[in-house]
Amino acid sequence: MEIKQWQTQRREFEAAGVILPTFDVATAKLAGKTAPTWLHFGGGNLYRAFHAVVAQDLLEQGELKAGVVTCGAHDPEMAEKAYHHFNNDFLQVVMHSDGQLVTRLIAATAHSVYTLPGTKGYAEAEGYFTNPALQFITVTITEKGYALTKADGTYLSLVAEDIEQGPTKARHTMSIITALLWARFQAGATPIAMVSTDNFSQNGKQFRQQIVTIAKAWQQQGFVTADFVNYVSVERQVSFPWSMIDRITPNPSPEVAQYLKAKGIEDVELIHTGGGTNIAGFANTEVVHYLVIEDSFPNGRPDLGKAGVILTDRETVDKVDRMKVTTCLNPLHTALAVAGCLLGYERISDEMKDSELVKLIRHIGYEEGLPVVADPKILSPKQFIDEVVEQRLPNPFIPDKPQRIACDTSQKIPIRFGETIKSYVALERTQALTFIPLAIALWLRYLLGVTDEGQSFEPSPDPLLTELQQQVGMLSVGVTDRALIHEAVAPILQNDRIFGCDLYKVGLGERIEGYLKEVLAGPQAVRKTLQRYV
């Protein structure tokens, strides 16, 4: 059996336990490819395991009439290898903690396009954007996909070139989306909702800022008009709803691929594209999931609530997001990621068998995070973190790696740790923090690329990795000279773009240096330091 042949092999797929669509797939795909109401930028594993499933649930209920079109400019091979090859269909595999795997055929994607200006895919995307039928787009491109500037505040070279060359030659995703909005504006300025569902706080606010920044820069260059800048700046015309998304979706698991092959499904090999994407004909994910979105859709929307999406006001979204991203999940994930790489772990679930690492994240979450988190009421922070620590992270069937979570840590720290630090600064209680500063020290130690046993490893991709490693290059395991440590890390700890504040000014810089000295002391110093404090 092959995924792309499922419609002619329905009996075989059903016999293998795969849940198949019940809606008119051909009609939905044709409607989506012709005039979609929903576009998604970044059709990776999270989209496949979550957004596409929301769309399918709505299609099953008749609430959504057209399939989703995925767009992307990061990886030119993605559309062909991950979508077109499978007729844009794929399997969702939900991994329960008891080992049960529930498999569903997701056929809600109508089309997938590579949206670099000058390509056929971009022309198609432009056609979708100029059609008033398009109501909203969703985005999952990770935090770094929104970044326009380097640590020193200057534009990334790609962004600088986009600003200089204008909409027709845009290459950064934010620039490409701005160019598509410019096309929509010129075609009649129909309203639209631009929904960031990426995993960071106030994502809609940052999304708007980046789009408006590029629009204003293009206006100054004479590429767009002042009216266009106004169009993307006014909520009733182009809204940027805030959201909170939560579903752990690791890279496709070889074990899941073997499980599917044993069921007779053949085309489930793991795909590694030239653009660095790890994907397959399936997406494996956990049971628990949340999507909370600010209800601001100026061109209308389907009833997303019928697919489990929680629609609410901006203040509540912000509270839910801060609860998750700054307290109940993401900080724990990042701490486990850097510590796990140092201690040689390959699975997050294996780290949850390490009593010292479990104590570390419990201290970060319960003791340092919960006291300053705002209760959003629609979800309980205490119950949320209980679920994370007791059920989700220990799930042995979620093949998530600390190395994946460690990607782009410099982009995550301002939110995952920085927001809690700000809360303690406001309360004048930063001296009460121990475990978040310890986690930051572990990250600095991680940048050396040497495990606690002295083995070299390659730190995960991060836009600031080269710059940060050059800065700490004077350090090595065994260096305990406090003056040298200060010289190496002070420029990092003072960087408010990384931490949201100058950590020395708020009384934490010296403390982090002290912890770093301890974890640098020699082989197994990381383990000994954890034992000392947790």
C-alpha positions in Angstrom: 0.0 0.0 0.0 1.1 3.5 -0.7 -0.2 6.7 0.9 -0.7 8.3 -2.5 -2.9 5.4 -3.6 -5.1 5.3 -0.5 -8.3 6.2 -2.4 -8.0 3.1 -4.6 -6.8 1.0 -1.6 -9.4 2.0 0.9 -10.1 -1.6 2.1 -6.4 -2.3 2.7 -5.9 1.0 4.6 -9.0 0.4 6.7 -7.9 -3.2 7.4 -4.5 -1.7 8.6 -6.4 0.4 11.1 -6.0 3.7 9.4 -8.9 6.2 9.9 -9.8 7.6 6.5 -11.6 10.8 5.5 -15.3 10.8 5.1 -15.7 14.2 3.3 -15.6 14.7 -0.5 -11.9 14.9 -0.8 -11.8 15.7 -4.6 -14.2 18.6 -4.3 -12.4 20.1 -1.3 -9.0 19.8 -3.0 -10.3 21.4 -6.2 -11.9 24.2 -4.2 -8.7 24.8 -2.2 -6.4 24.7 -5.2 -8.7 27.2 -7.0 -9.7 29.6 -4.3 -8.6 28.7 -0.8 -10.0 30.4 2.3 -6.9 29.3 4.3 -3.2 29.4 3.5 -0.4 28.1 5.7 3.2 29.2 5.6 5.6 26.5 6.8 4.2 23.1 6.0 6.4 21.1 8.3 5.7 18.5 11.0 3.6 20.8 13.3 1.3 21.8 10.4 0.9 18.2 9.4 0.2 16.9 12.9 -2.0 19.8 14.1 -3.3 22.5 11.6 -4.1 20.1 8.8 -6.0 18.0 11.3 -8.0 21.0 12.4 -8.8 21.6 8.8 -9.8 18.0 8.3 -12.1 18.1 11.3 -13.8 21.2 9.8 -14.1 19.6 6.4 -15.6 16.5 7.9 -18.3 18.7 9.5 -18.9 20.8 6.4 -17.7 23.9 8.3 -14.8 24.3 5.8 -15.4 23.9 2.1 -11.9 24.2 0.6 -8.6 22.5 1.4 -5.6 24.3 2.8 -2.7 25.4 0.6 0.8 25.3 2.1 3.4 27.9 1.2 7.1 28.1 1.9 10.3 29.8 0.7 12.8 28.2 3.0 13.2 24.8 1.3 12.7 24.4 -2.5 12.4 20.6 -2.2 9.6 20.6 0.4 6.6 21.0 -1.9 7.7 18.3 -4.3 9.1 15.7 -1.9 6.8 16.1 1.1 3.6 17.0 -0.7 3.3 16.5 -4.4 4.8 13.1 -4.2 2.0 12.0 -1.9 -0.8 13.9 -3.7 -0.5 16.3 -0.7 -1.8 13.7 1.7 0.0 12.2 4.7 -0.6 10.2 7.9 -1.0 11.5 11.4 0.2 9.1 14.0 -0.8 9.9 17.6 1.4 8.2 20.2 -0.3 7.4 23.4 1.8 6.9 26.6 0.6 3.2 26.8 2.2 2.5 23.4 -1.1 2.7 21.4 -0.6 4.4 18.0 -3.6 5.9 16.3 -3.2 6.5 12.6 -5.3 8.8 10.5 -5.1 9.7 6.8 -5.0 13.5 6.5 -6.3 14.8 3.1 -7.1 18.4 4.0 -4.1 19.9 2.0 -5.2 20.9 -1.5 -1.9 22.1 -2.8 1.7 23.1 -1.8 3.7 25.8 -3.4 7.3 27.2 -3.2 6.8 30.9 -2.9 10.0 32.5 -4.0 9.3 35.5 -6.3 9.9 34.6 -9.9 8.7 31.0 -9.5 5.5 29.4 -10.6 4.6 28.8 -6.9 4.9 32.5 -6.1 2.6 33.4 -9.0 0.0 30.9 -7.6 0.4 32.3 -4.1 -0.1 35.8 -5.4 -3.3 34.7 -7.2 -4.6 33.3 -3.9 -3.7 36.5 -2.0 -5.5 38.7 -4.6 -8.7 36.6 -4.3 -11.2 38.0 -1.7 -12.1 34.4 -0.9 -8.9 34.1 1.2 -9.9 34.8 4.8 -6.7 34.0 6.8 -3.2 32.5 6.8 -1.5 30.6 9.5 2.2 30.5 10.0 4.7 28.0 11.6 8.2 29.0 10.7 9.8 29.0 14.2 10.9 32.2 16.1 13.9 32.7 13.9 11.8 33.0 10.8 10.5 36.4 12.0 13.9 37.8 12.8 15.0 40.8 10.7 18.1 41.9 12.6 21.3 40.5 14.1 22.2 40.7 17.8 23.6 44.2 17.2 20.4 45.5 15.8 21.5 45.8 12.2 19.5 44.1 9.5 20.3 40.6 8.4 22.0 40.7 5.1 19.1 38.9 3.4 16.6 41.5 4.8 18.9 44.4 3.8 18.9 43.1 0.3 15.2 42.6 0.3 14.7 46.2 1.4 17.0 47.5 -1.3 15.6 45.4 -4.1 11.9 45.5 -3.3 8.9 43.2 -3.4 9.7 41.5 -6.7 12.9 40.1 -5.4 12.0 39.3 -1.8 13.6 36.2 -0.2 13.1 36.4 3.5 9.8 34.9 4.6 8.6 38.2 6.2 9.5 40.1 3.0 7.7 37.6 0.8 4.5 37.8 2.9 4.7 41.6 2.8 5.0 41.4 -1.0 2.0 39.2 -1.2 0.0 41.6 1.0 1.1 44.4 -1.3 -0.5 42.4 -4.2 -3.7 41.9 -2.2 -3.8 45.6 -1.4 -3.4 46.5 -5.1 -6.1 44.1 -6.0 -8.7 45.8 -3.8 -7.3 45.7 -0.2 -9.7 43.0 1.0 -9.2 42.4 4.7 -7.3 39.4 5.9 -6.2 37.8 9.2 -2.5 36.9 9.5 -2.3 34.3 12.3 1.1 33.4 13.7 0.9 30.1 15.4 4.6 29.9 16.2 5.7 29.0 19.7 6.6 32.3 21.3 4.8 35.0 23.3 2.9 37.8 21.7 3.6 36.2 18.3 0.9 38.3 16.6 2.5 41.5 17.9 5.9 40.5 16.5 4.4 39.4 13.2 2.8 42.8 12.7 6.0 44.6 13.7 8.0 42.8 11.1 5.5 43.2 8.3 5.1 46.9 9.1 8.8 47.4 9.3 9.4 46.0 5.8 6.4 47.9 4.4 7.7 51.2 5.8 11.2 50.5 4.5 9.8 49.8 1.1 7.8 53.0 1.2 11.0 54.9 1.9 12.5 53.2 -1.1 9.5 54.1 -3.3 8.3 50.5 -3.8 5.0 50.8 -2.0 2.6 53.6 -1.0 1.8 55.1 2.3 -1.7 53.8 2.0 -0.3 50.2 1.9 1.6 50.9 5.1 -1.7 52.0 6.6 -3.4 48.9 5.3 -1.1 46.5 7.1 -1.1 48.7 10.2 -4.9 48.8 10.9 -6.5 45.9 12.6 -9.8 46.0 10.8 -7.9 45.6 7.5 -5.1 43.3 8.3 -5.3 41.7 11.7 -2.5 39.8 13.4 -4.2 37.7 16.1 -2.2 36.5 19.0 -2.2 32.7 19.6 -0.9 30.0 21.9 -0.2 26.6 20.3 0.9 23.5 22.1 1.6 20.0 20.7 4.9 18.3 20.9 5.7 17.1 17.3 9.2 15.7 17.0 10.8 14.7 13.7 9.4 11.5 12.1 10.5 8.5 14.1 12.2 5.5 12.4 10.3 3.3 14.9 6.9 4.7 13.7 8.0 4.2 10.1 8.7 0.5 10.9 5.3 0.2 12.6 3.6 1.6 9.5 5.6 -0.7 7.2 4.6 -3.7 9.3 1.0 -2.6 8.6 1.7 -2.8 4.9 2.2 0.9 4.2 5.3 1.2 2.0 6.0 4.9 1.3 7.0 6.0 4.8 10.7 6.4 4.4 12.2 9.4 6.2 12.9 12.3 3.9 15.9 14.6 4.4 15.8 17.6 2.0 18.7 19.7 0.8 17.2 22.5 2.8 17.6 20.7 6.1 14.0 19.6 6.5 13.3 16.2 8.2 9.9 14.9 7.2 8.1 11.8 5.9 4.8 10.6 4.6 3.7 10.7 8.2 3.9 13.0 11.2 4.1 11.6 14.7 2.8 13.5 17.7 1.4 13.4 21.2 -2.2 13.2 22.4 -2.4 16.4 24.3 -2.8 19.6 22.2 -4.1 23.2 22.6 -4.6 26.0 20.2 -5.9 29.3 21.6 -6.4 32.2 19.1 -7.5 35.8 19.5 -10.8 36.1 17.7 -9.9 38.8 15.2 -10.7 37.8 11.6 -11.8 40.8 9.6 -12.7 38.8 6.5 -14.5 36.0 8.3 -13.5 32.5 9.3 -15.0 29.0 9.7 -16.1 28.0 13.1 -12.7 26.9 14.3 -14.2 26.0 17.7 -15.8 22.9 16.1 -12.3 21.5 15.7 -11.3 22.2 19.3 -9.6 25.6 18.8 -10.3 28.0 21.7 -11.3 31.5 20.5 -11.0 34.3 23.0 -9.8 37.8 23.5 -6.2 39.0 23.3 -5.6 39.4 27.0 -6.6 35.8 27.7 -4.5 34.5 24.8 -1.5 36.4 26.3 -2.1 34.9 29.7 -2.4 31.4 28.3 0.7 31.8 26.2 2.8 33.3 29.0 1.6 30.4 31.2 2.9 27.9 28.7 5.9 29.6 27.1 7.4 31.3 30.1 6.5 28.9 32.9 4.8 25.5 32.3 6.4 23.9 29.3 9.0 25.8 27.2 11.4 26.8 29.9 11.5 23.1 31.1 12.0 21.9 27.6 15.0 24.3 27.0 16.6 23.3 30.4 16.2 19.7 29.5 17.6 20.3 26.0 20.9 21.9 26.9 21.4 19.7 30.0 20.5 16.6 27.9 23.1 17.4 25.2 25.8 17.9 27.9 24.9 14.6 29.6 24.7 12.6 26.4 20.9 11.9 26.2 19.2 11.2 22.9 15.6 11.3 24.1 13.7 13.7 26.2 11.7 10.8 27.7 15.0 9.2 28.9 15.9 12.5 30.6 12.7 12.2 32.6 14.2 9.1 34.2 17.1 11.2 35.5 16.0 12.3 39.0 18.3 15.3 39.1 17.0 16.6 35.7 13.4 16.1 36.9 14.2 18.0 40.0 15.8 20.8 38.0 12.7 21.4 35.9 10.4 21.0 38.8 12.3 23.8 40.6 12.2 26.0 37.4 8.5 25.3 36.9 6.8 25.0 40.2 9.1 27.1 42.5 10.3 29.9 40.2 7.6 30.0 37.5 4.2 29.4 39.0 4.5 32.2 41.7 4.7 34.9 39.0 2.4 33.4 36.2 -1.0 35.0 35.6 -3.8 32.5 35.7 -5.7 32.7 32.4 -8.7 30.9 34.0 -9.5 28.9 30.9 -6.6 26.6 31.7 -5.1 25.9 35.1 -1.3 26.6 35.3 -0.8 24.0 38.0 -2.8 21.3 36.2 -1.0 22.2 32.9 2.5 21.8 34.5 1.4 18.6 36.2 0.4 17.2 32.9 3.7 18.2 31.3 5.9 16.7 34.0 3.9 13.6 34.8 2.5 12.6 31.4 3.8 14.4 28.4 7.6 14.7 28.8 8.0 11.1 30.2 6.0 9.6 27.3 8.5 7.0 26.0 6.7 6.9 22.6 7.4 10.5 21.8 10.8 10.3 20.1 11.8 13.8 20.8 15.4 14.7 21.1 17.1 17.4 23.3 19.1 18.2 20.2 15.9 19.3 18.3 14.7 21.4 21.3 18.1 23.0 21.6 17.8 24.5 18.1 17.7 28.3 18.1 18.1 28.6 21.9 19.4 32.1 21.7 16.1 33.1 20.1 14.0 31.3 22.7 15.7 32.5 25.9 14.3 36.0 26.0 10.8 34.5 26.4 11.4 31.2 28.1 13.6 32.6 30.8 13.7 36.3 30.3 10.0 36.9 31.0 10.1 35.2 34.4 13.3 37.2 35.2 11.5 40.4 34.3 8.7 39.4 36.7 11.2 38.9 39.5 12.9 42.2 38.7 9.5 44.0 39.0 9.0 42.4 42.4 12.7 43.2 43.4 13.2 39.5 44.1 15.8 38.4 41.6 17.9 37.0 44.5 15.3 34.3 44.9 16.1 32.8 41.5 18.5 29.9 41.5 17.5 27.4 38.9 16.8 29.6 35.9 20.3 31.2 36.3 21.7 27.7 36.6 19.9 26.7 33.4 21.5 29.8 31.6 24.9 28.7 32.9 24.3 25.2 31.5 23.5 26.9 28.1 26.8 28.8 28.2 28.6 25.6 29.0 26.7 23.9 26.1 28.1 26.4 23.7 31.5 24.9 24.1 30.3 21.7 22.3 31.8 19.3 24.9 29.8 16.8 26.9 30.2 16.4 30.6 32.4 13.3 29.9 34.7 15.4 27.6 33.4 14.2 24.2 32.9 16.8 21.4 29.4 17.3 20.0 28.0 19.7 17.4 25.6 22.2 19.0 22.2 22.5 17.3 21.7 25.2 14.6 21.2 28.7 16.0 21.4 32.0 14.1 23.8 33.3 16.7 25.8 30.1 17.2 29.0 31.2 15.4 29.0 34.6 17.1 28.3 33.1 20.6 30.9 30.4 20.2 33.5 32.9 19.2 32.8 34.9 22.3 33.2 31.9 24.6 36.1 30.5 22.6 38.6 31.5 25.3 36.9 29.1 27.7 37.4 25.3 28.0 36.6 22.6 30.5 38.9 23.1 33.5 39.0 26.9 33.2 37.9 28.4 36.5 39.5 31.8 36.4 36.6 34.1 37.3 38.1 37.1 35.4 38.5 35.1 32.3 34.9 33.7 32.6 33.6 37.3 33.0 35.5 38.5 30.0 34.1 35.6 27.9 30.4 35.8 28.9 29.8 39.4 30.0 28.9 40.6 26.4 26.4 37.7 26.2 24.8 38.2 29.6 24.6 42.0 29.0 22.8 41.5 25.7 19.2 42.5 26.2 18.3 41.1 22.8 19.1 37.6 24.1 17.7 37.9 27.7 15.3 40.9 27.5 17.5 42.8 30.0 21.1 43.2 31.1 21.5 40.4 33.6 24.2 42.2 35.5 22.0 45.2 36.1 19.3 43.0 37.6 21.7 41.2 39.9 22.0 37.8 38.1 25.1 38.2 35.9 27.6 37.4 38.7 25.5 34.5 39.9 25.4 32.9 36.5 29.2 33.3 36.2 29.5 31.5 39.5 27.4 28.6 38.3 29.4 28.5 35.0 32.6 28.3 36.9 31.3 25.2 38.7 30.1 23.4 35.6 33.4 24.2 33.9 35.5 22.8 36.8 36.3 19.5 35.0 34.9 16.2 33.7 31.5 15.4 35.3 31.3 18.9 36.8 27.8 19.4 35.2 26.5 16.3 37.0 28.2 17.3 40.3 26.7 20.8 40.1 23.2 19.5 39.5 23.6 17.2 42.5 24.8 20.1 44.6 21.8 22.4 43.9 18.7 20.4 42.9 
